[in-house]
Structures are given as C-alpha cells and as structure tokens.
Amino acid sequence: MSTCAPVPVVVTGIACRLPGGITTPRGFWEFMMGGRDAVAPIPAQRWKEMVTLLAEEDRPSKPWHAGTIEIDAFDHAFFGISAEEEAASASSVARCTRARRSGLVSARTIDV
C-alpha cells in the first residue's frame, strides 16, 4: 500500500493509435462495443520482407497480426522532420508523434 498522498489529475486531451485502424477514442469505444476483432492478415509485401529478414525460428507461423502497419502514412515534413531523420527513426517514433499531436488537438491546445 502506498503512503503517498493522492494527487489530483486532470485529463485534458486523449489520443490513440490501435490495431484495427483505430485512431480516436470514439473509434476505440465503438470498436469495443461492436465486439470486433483487430487480428488481420499481414500485407503480402510485408510478409515477404519478414520471411526474408527473420530467422526461421523467429518467423510467425501464420501471416496474421494484431498491430498497426502504417509504414507510408507518416508526413515527416508536416512535423518538421527531415526525410533522412525519419528514415533513421523507428516506426514507433512516427506513431507516437501522430498520437501526441492528436492528444494536443483533443485538448484544444493546437488547431487542426
């Protein structure tokens, strides 16, 4: 049990990027209420690359995933990131950058 005193917290904006193409909290709620499933086939080109790059014991047994695959969906120039820097970054950086911006828009801290 924690001995720290409770600290009030205010949530002013929220954002998400989830499997199944979910990009908004409302979309997440509708997805959950609809009892949907986010497992989907891995795109054929991505599967070919995975099979080539991964050792046989590290490869998934089937071409299915429950993740986000948005390799070409990031507009690096919009965020002031050079093409070289974007190419050297992990794809998670792009996803987090988009989610942070969505959270700020949700909080009405920045305009769309």
N, C-alpha and C positions, 0 to 999 in steps of 0.2 A: 504494500500500500504506500502510495506517495505521500510525503509530508509537505509537499509544495502547496501553496495556496492556489486556488483556481484563478485563472487569468481570463478576463473577458476577451472574446474574439469576435470580430465582425467579418463576415464573408461578403465582399462587395462585388465579386465577379467570379465566374467559373468557366472552365473550358474543358474540352476532352477531344481526344483522337483515339478511337477504339476500333477493334475489329468489327467487320460488318459495315464499314463505311460510316460509322457513327462519328459525327463531328460537332454535335451540340448536346447540351444536357437534355433538351427536349427530345432529341433523337434517341438518346440513351433510354429515357423513360419509355418512349413509345416502343422501342426495341424490346425492353424487358416486359412491358405489359402485353406485347404481342406474342410472347413466348417464342421468339425467333432464335435461330442458331447462327453463330458467326463463323462456323467452320466452312471453308470454301476451298476449291482447288487452287493450287499454286499455279500462276500463269505459266504456260508452256516454256517460254524463253527463260524464265527464272528457274524453272525446274531443271532445264538443260544445264544452266550455269552451276547450279548446286551440285548436280551429279558429277560435273567435271571437276569442281573445286574441292569437294569434301571426300575424305577417305571413305571407303565403303562402309566401315563400321559406324561412321558419323552421319551417314545419309538417312533421312527419314524413309521409312518403309513404303510410304504412300505419298503421293503429291497433294497433300491436304495441309492446311494451316488455319490457325485462328489468330491472325495478326493483321497488321496493316502493311500493305505493299503499295507505296506511292512514290516510286523511285523518281519519276519525272515530274512530279506535281509541285515542286518547290521553286518559287520565283526568287532566286537569290538576290537579284538586283533590287527588288522591292524592299528587301531588308538591309540593303547597303552592304551585301557580302559579295566579294569578287567571285568569279567563276572558279578561279584556282583554289581559293579558300573553301568554297562549297564542295569542290571535288575532293579535297583532302579531309573533309569532315565526315563523321559518321552520320548515317541517315537519321539517327536519333536526334541529332542537333537540329535538323530541319523540322522534324516533328515537334520538338519542344519549342522551337521558335514560333511556329504557327500556333501552337496551343497557347503560348504566353500572350501572343497578340490577341487571340480570341478572348482570353480572360480579361485583358485590358478593355477590349471593346464591350464585353459583357458588363464590366464595372462602369462603363461610360467614362473611362479615363481618357480614351482616344476615340476619334471619329473613324467610321468605316471608310 
